Amino acid sequence: MNYRVSHINNKFQSLHLGAWLLFAVFMVAPANMEAQTAPDEAPTEEFYRERAAADAELEHQLSWKHEEDERDFWVDQRNFENDLKSENPISYHVYMTGKRLAYDYQQTQCTDACEHGRIYNIQSDFYIQYSEGGENLADAVSGKGKTPAVATGHERR
């Protein structure tokens, strides 16, 4: 009988020790996670410059079987740009300036082998015409100069 009691006590001691270890893990883990995660900060200008370059590279590489698919893509892209413009005009200006630089560079690299759709070419012209100058920044901040619809006649969905 003595053996049984000591055996049960040993089980409770190990259970007790396990509970303390679990408690310690759950108390320390959130502290480590907080140290690893950055606070919720708004994206920086550098983020929008990089995003513009990455988006332009993707758009340059896309190929469409159907013009309707291409149109849907560009409508979504314009919606993103219009939303960014209304939420943060400065970030919009940084993004659009990045797009202009990327498209300007792509235009110098593109040869006859590049097979872009009709809408891509319209968009490319739009981005290349975007100016870094104060007039576009002023329009972005004031809300004037709304981004035109894709391939005329297609309104925001």
Backbone as CSV, one residue per row, in Angstrom:
resi,resn,N_x,N_y,N_z,CA_x,CA_y,CA_z,C_x,C_y,C_z
1,MET,0.810,-1.188,0.000,0.000,0.000,0.000,0.858,1.259,0.000
2,ASN,1.915,1.177,0.703,2.837,2.289,0.755,3.389,2.602,-0.636
3,TYR,3.656,1.555,-1.390,4.151,1.717,-2.759,3.143,2.482,-3.610
4,ARG,1.846,2.117,-3.437,0.802,2.781,-4.233,0.719,4.257,-3.927
5,VAL,0.796,4.627,-2.703,0.699,6.034,-2.316,1.887,6.814,-2.874
6,SER,3.084,6.272,-2.722,4.250,6.988,-3.244,4.214,7.048,-4.770
7,HIS,3.699,6.010,-5.401,3.576,5.996,-6.855,2.598,7.079,-7.323
8,ILE,1.491,7.215,-6.616,0.498,8.250,-6.951,1.088,9.630,-6.706
9,ASN,1.795,9.808,-5.606,2.432,11.097,-5.323,3.427,11.467,-6.417
10,ASN,4.197,10.501,-6.910,5.146,10.768,-7.988,4.432,11.217,-9.259
11,LYS,3.272,10.602,-9.530,2.499,11.015,-10.711,2.029,12.455,-10.563
12,PHE,1.560,12.806,-9.361,1.090,14.171,-9.146,2.240,15.171,-9.186
13,GLN,3.394,14.784,-8.691,4.545,15.675,-8.732,4.954,15.953,-10.177
14,SER,4.985,14.923,-11.007,5.347,15.143,-12.405,4.264,15.939,-13.121
15,LEU,3.002,15.702,-12.764,1.905,16.479,-13.335,2.019,17.931,-12.898
16,HIS,2.346,18.136,-11.634,2.512,19.471,-11.085,3.658,20.197,-11.803
17,LEU,4.763,19.502,-12.000,5.910,20.075,-12.705,5.541,20.392,-14.157
18,GLY,4.797,19.494,-14.805,4.353,19.719,-16.185,3.454,20.933,-16.299
19,ALA,2.570,21.110,-15.320,1.674,22.269,-15.326,2.476,23.559,-15.220
20,TRP,3.495,23.570,-14.356,4.331,24.753,-14.216,5.099,25.045,-15.503
21,LEU,5.574,24.006,-16.153,6.281,24.205,-17.418,5.356,24.783,-18.487
22,LEU,4.152,24.237,-18.573,3.168,24.765,-19.527,2.851,26.223,-19.226
23,PHE,2.662,26.524,-17.951,2.369,27.891,-17.540,3.501,28.827,-17.979
24,ALA,4.745,28.400,-17.745,5.902,29.217,-18.106,5.973,29.430,-19.619
25,VAL,5.699,28.381,-20.383,5.736,28.494,-21.841,4.689,29.484,-22.324
26,PHE,3.475,29.401,-21.782,2.418,30.303,-22.231,2.640,31.735,-21.768
27,MET,3.379,31.926,-20.708,3.667,33.282,-20.250,4.818,33.906,-21.039
28,VAL,5.803,33.107,-21.412,6.984,33.624,-22.103,6.745,33.737,-23.606
29,ALA,6.019,32.811,-24.196,5.812,32.798,-25.648,5.177,34.084,-26.163
30,PRO,4.093,34.589,-25.535,3.527,35.840,-26.061,4.503,37.006,-25.988
31,ALA,5.338,37.040,-24.965,6.323,38.121,-24.865,7.309,38.045,-26.021
32,ASN,7.738,36.844,-26.369,8.651,36.684,-27.502,7.968,37.033,-28.806
33,MET,6.700,36.664,-28.950,5.977,36.961,-30.186,5.818,38.462,-30.353
34,GLU,5.547,39.175,-29.263,5.408,40.623,-29.352,6.715,41.267,-29.775
35,ALA,7.813,40.730,-29.294,9.111,41.282,-29.657,9.426,41.031,-31.125
36,GLN,8.897,39.945,-31.693,9.196,39.602,-33.077,8.296,40.321,-34.068
37,THR,7.083,40.652,-33.686,6.167,41.302,-34.617,6.314,42.812,-34.502
38,ALA,6.323,43.451,-35.637,6.414,44.904,-35.664,5.043,45.484,-35.363
39,PRO,5.003,46.648,-34.784,3.708,47.274,-34.541,3.026,47.583,-35.871
40,ASP,1.706,47.687,-35.823,0.960,47.981,-37.043,1.294,49.396,-37.494
41,GLU,2.104,49.467,-38.515,2.500,50.751,-39.065,1.989,50.855,-40.490
42,ALA,1.752,52.078,-40.905,1.336,52.297,-42.283,2.525,52.004,-43.196
43,PRO,2.253,51.498,-44.389,3.350,51.251,-45.332,4.111,52.544,-45.629
44,THR,5.390,52.418,-45.835,6.244,53.576,-46.082,6.279,53.913,-47.571
45,GLU,6.893,55.053,-47.874,7.067,55.427,-49.280,7.892,54.376,-50.005
46,GLU,8.892,53.826,-49.320,9.731,52.782,-49.920,8.879,51.570,-50.298
47,PHE,7.906,51.232,-49.447,7.006,50.114,-49.746,6.269,50.367,-51.059
48,TYR,5.736,51.581,-51.243,4.974,51.880,-52.457,5.872,51.954,-53.692
49,ARG,7.110,52.409,-53.535,8.051,52.383,-54.655,8.324,50.946,-55.090
50,GLU,8.585,50.087,-54.101,8.860,48.677,-54.405,7.625,47.983,-54.965
51,ARG,6.460,48.308,-54.421,5.213,47.710,-54.905,4.970,48.108,-56.353
52,ALA,5.218,49.366,-56.683,5.031,49.842,-58.057,5.955,49.097,-59.013
53,ALA,7.208,48.928,-58.626,8.164,48.218,-59.486,7.755,46.759,-59.662
54,ALA,7.330,46.119,-58.577,6.910,44.710,-58.655,5.645,44.567,-59.495
55,ASP,4.683,45.472,-59.304,3.450,45.424,-60.097,3.756,45.627,-61.579
56,ALA,4.611,46.591,-61.880,4.958,46.864,-63.282,5.644,45.656,-63.915
57,GLU,6.522,45.006,-63.169,7.207,43.815,-63.687,6.196,42.705,-63.965
58,LEU,5.275,42.492,-63.048,4.235,41.475,-63.248,3.384,41.811,-64.470
59,GLU,2.942,43.052,-64.559,2.092,43.467,-65.674,2.818,43.294,-67.011
60,HIS,4.103,43.539,-67.006,4.908,43.397,-68.222,4.968,41.933,-68.676
61,GLN,4.949,41.020,-67.727,5.093,39.598,-68.043,3.769,38.900,-68.335
62,LEU,2.651,39.511,-67.955,1.359,38.848,-68.140,1.004,38.701,-69.610
63,SER,0.328,37.613,-69.901,-0.141,37.341,-71.254,-1.581,36.851,-71.142
64,TRP,-2.443,37.357,-72.004,-3.871,37.036,-71.905,-4.351,36.334,-73.163
65,LYS,-5.196,35.337,-72.977,-5.829,34.676,-74.119,-7.051,35.460,-74.577
66,HIS,-7.728,36.085,-73.612,-8.963,36.811,-73.920,-8.841,38.248,-73.422
67,GLU,-9.281,39.175,-74.252,-9.200,40.581,-73.879,-10.055,40.878,-72.652
68,GLU,-11.144,40.155,-72.475,-12.008,40.378,-71.310,-11.251,40.105,-70.002
69,ASP,-10.403,39.082,-70.002,-9.588,38.789,-68.817,-8.604,39.925,-68.549
70,GLU,-8.010,40.416,-69.615,-7.076,41.536,-69.474,-7.807,42.767,-68.944
71,ARG,-8.988,43.018,-69.487,-9.779,44.172,-69.051,-10.123,44.054,-67.563
72,ASP,-10.540,42.871,-67.121,-10.865,42.667,-65.704,-9.653,42.946,-64.817
73,PHE,-8.503,42.470,-65.252,-7.278,42.716,-64.490,-7.031,44.214,-64.338
74,TRP,-7.133,44.939,-65.454,-6.826,46.365,-65.409,-7.888,47.159,-64.657
75,VAL,-9.133,46.714,-64.697,-10.171,47.371,-63.890,-9.823,47.223,-62.409
76,ASP,-9.424,46.022,-62.007,-9.020,45.809,-60.615,-7.813,46.676,-60.251
77,GLN,-6.871,46.797,-61.168,-5.681,47.615,-60.912,-6.069,49.076,-60.745
78,ARG,-6.931,49.566,-61.612,-7.374,50.959,-61.495,-8.163,51.180,-60.203
79,ASN,-8.967,50.203,-59.810,-9.695,50.317,-58.542,-8.717,50.448,-57.376
80,PHE,-7.663,49.630,-57.395,-6.637,49.728,-56.355,-6.029,51.131,-56.343
81,GLU,-5.691,51.641,-57.514,-5.063,52.959,-57.599,-6.009,54.057,-57.129
82,ASN,-7.277,53.984,-57.525,-8.240,54.992,-57.086,-8.460,54.933,-55.578
83,ASP,-8.516,53.723,-55.020,-8.664,53.584,-53.566,-7.453,54.172,-52.848
84,LEU,-6.264,53.878,-53.355,-5.046,54.413,-52.746,-5.048,55.935,-52.827
85,LYS,-5.486,56.455,-53.952,-5.520,57.906,-54.140,-6.452,58.571,-53.136
86,SER,-7.613,57.960,-52.897,-8.557,58.570,-51.960,-8.130,58.374,-50.506
87,GLU,-7.454,57.260,-50.201,-7.043,56.991,-48.820,-5.741,57.690,-48.442
88,ASN,-4.804,57.790,-49.383,-3.497,58.352,-49.068,-2.885,58.951,-50.337
89,PRO,-3.201,60.205,-50.620,-2.740,60.823,-51.869,-1.221,60.844,-52.040
90,ILE,-0.490,61.015,-50.961,0.970,61.047,-51.070,1.491,59.674,-51.492
91,SER,0.968,58.617,-50.878,1.386,57.257,-51.245,1.000,56.952,-52.688
92,TYR,-0.164,57.444,-53.107,-0.586,57.277,-54.499,0.434,57.918,-55.433
93,HIS,0.852,59.129,-55.095,1.821,59.843,-55.934,3.144,59.072,-55.999
94,VAL,3.596,58.561,-54.865,4.836,57.774,-54.838,4.674,56.521,-55.696
95,TYR,3.530,55.843,-55.548,3.261,54.620,-56.307,3.232,54.907,-57.811
96,MET,2.504,55.943,-58.196,2.374,56.267,-59.619,3.703,56.735,-60.214
97,THR,4.487,57.449,-59.437,5.808,57.845,-59.906,6.679,56.607,-60.115
98,GLY,6.580,55.652,-59.191,7.307,54.388,-59.350,6.860,53.628,-60.582
99,LYS,5.551,53.641,-60.839,5.029,52.975,-62.037,5.558,53.658,-63.293
100,ARG,5.583,54.991,-63.281,6.076,55.719,-64.452,7.528,55.356,-64.738
101,LEU,8.343,55.338,-63.703,9.757,54.996,-63.894,9.915,53.569,-64.412
102,ALA,9.153,52.640,-63.857,9.249,51.234,-64.276,8.784,51.055,-65.717
103,TYR,7.664,51.688,-66.071,7.155,51.559,-67.441,8.064,52.266,-68.436
104,ASP,8.637,53.375,-68.020,9.580,54.077,-68.886,10.776,53.179,-69.183
105,TYR,11.290,52.515,-68.166,12.410,51.595,-68.351,11.993,50.408,-69.221
106,GLN,10.826,49.838,-68.941,10.363,48.679,-69.720,10.211,49.026,-71.190
107,GLN,9.782,50.242,-71.453,9.607,50.659,-72.844,10.948,50.653,-73.582
108,THR,12.018,50.995,-72.892,13.335,50.973,-73.538,13.825,49.547,-73.753
109,GLN,13.346,48.598,-72.956,13.786,47.204,-73.045,12.922,46.362,-73.979
110,CYS,11.729,46.836,-74.264,10.775,46.052,-75.046,11.159,46.055,-76.526
111,THR,11.081,44.888,-77.124,11.368,44.744,-78.554,10.097,44.273,-79.249
112,ASP,10.217,43.949,-80.524,9.062,43.430,-81.255,8.598,42.088,-80.696
113,ALA,9.479,41.421,-79.972,9.118,40.127,-79.379,8.122,40.287,-78.232
114,CYS,8.051,41.474,-77.670,7.081,41.721,-76.590,5.679,41.724,-77.182
115,GLU,4.838,40.900,-76.645,3.464,40.810,-77.141,2.508,41.245,-76.042
116,HIS,2.272,42.536,-75.994,1.362,43.066,-74.987,-0.005,43.286,-75.613
117,GLY,-1.019,43.181,-74.764,-2.376,43.417,-75.229,-2.638,44.896,-75.461
118,ARG,-3.742,45.150,-76.110,-4.132,46.526,-76.430,-4.271,47.363,-75.160
119,ILE,-4.887,46.790,-74.134,-5.123,47.555,-72.908,-3.806,47.820,-72.180
120,TYR,-2.889,46.865,-72.215,-1.566,47.087,-71.608,-0.923,48.328,-72.222
121,ASN,-1.005,48.448,-73.533,-0.386,49.592,-74.208,-1.049,50.907,-73.807
122,ILE,-2.368,50.887,-73.627,-3.076,52.087,-73.160,-2.602,52.439,-71.750
123,GLN,-2.543,51.426,-70.887,-2.100,51.639,-69.509,-0.653,52.128,-69.475
124,SER,0.179,51.542,-70.308,1.582,51.933,-70.362,1.704,53.421,-70.685
125,ASP,0.952,53.872,-71.683,0.965,55.294,-72.032,0.512,56.150,-70.854
126,PHE,-0.523,55.683,-70.153,-1.029,56.417,-68.995,0.057,56.561,-67.928
127,TYR,0.735,55.469,-67.601,1.764,55.514,-66.560,2.951,56.370,-66.983
128,ILE,3.360,56.258,-68.238,4.522,57.018,-68.710,4.233,58.514,-68.698
129,GLN,2.982,58.901,-68.905,2.624,60.314,-68.911,2.498,60.898,-67.507
130,TYR,2.449,60.029,-66.486,2.349,60.542,-65.120,3.639,61.270,-64.786
131,SER,3.509,62.467,-64.276,4.670,63.306,-64.013,5.016,63.310,-62.532
132,GLU,6.311,63.396,-62.245,6.743,63.558,-60.857,6.461,64.970,-60.380
133,GLY,6.132,65.839,-61.289,5.976,67.252,-60.978,4.880,67.537,-59.964
134,GLY,4.901,68.741,-59.460,3.975,69.167,-58.425,2.521,69.165,-58.851
135,GLU,2.260,69.302,-60.170,0.859,69.352,-60.602,0.149,68.032,-60.318
136,ASN,0.810,66.905,-60.528,0.175,65.625,-60.227,0.065,65.399,-58.734
137,LEU,1.053,65.826,-57.976,0.978,65.710,-56.525,-0.154,66.580,-55.998
138,ALA,-0.264,67.806,-56.516,-1.338,68.700,-56.081,-2.701,68.113,-56.430
139,ASP,-2.834,67.531,-57.626,-4.093,66.895,-58.016,-4.406,65.713,-57.109
140,ALA,-3.397,64.932,-56.777,-3.615,63.768,-55.915,-4.080,64.206,-54.534
141,VAL,-3.445,65.233,-53.990,-3.799,65.702,-52.652,-5.172,66.355,-52.649
142,SER,-5.491,67.124,-53.694,-6.782,67.815,-53.739,-7.925,66.901,-54.163
143,GLY,-7.594,65.725,-54.710,-8.641,64.804,-55.154,-9.064,65.035,-56.587
144,LYS,-8.451,65.995,-57.255,-8.772,66.254,-58.660,-8.068,65.235,-59.530
145,GLY,-8.414,65.213,-60.787,-7.706,64.363,-61.740,-7.890,62.887,-61.474
146,LYS,-9.133,62.445,-61.311,-9.395,61.031,-61.035,-8.804,60.147,-62.125
147,THR,-8.279,59.019,-61.696,-7.711,58.057,-62.634,-8.780,57.661,-63.644
148,PRO,-8.503,57.783,-64.946,-9.523,57.465,-65.947,-9.899,55.986,-65.943
149,ALA,-11.076,55.705,-66.492,-11.537,54.313,-66.581,-10.679,53.550,-67.574
150,VAL,-10.648,52.255,-67.417,-9.840,51.400,-68.287,-10.498,51.292,-69.654
151,ALA,-9.734,51.530,-70.697,-10.170,51.354,-72.083,-11.523,51.998,-72.349
152,THR,-11.716,53.182,-71.861,-12.914,54.009,-72.018,-14.230,53.251,-71.963
153,GLY,-15.098,53.741,-71.121,-16.435,53.172,-71.011,-16.577,52.118,-69.928
154,HIS,-15.520,51.754,-69.280,-15.614,50.738,-68.231,-15.524,51.414,-66.879
155,GLU,-16.631,51.429,-66.215,-16.691,52.084,-64.917,-16.215,51.155,-63.818
156,ARG,-15.968,51.750,-62.707,-15.555,51.009,-61.518,-16.648,50.031,-61.127
157,ARG,-16.240,48.798,-60.814,-17.223,47.781,-60.414,-17.418,47.792,-58.937
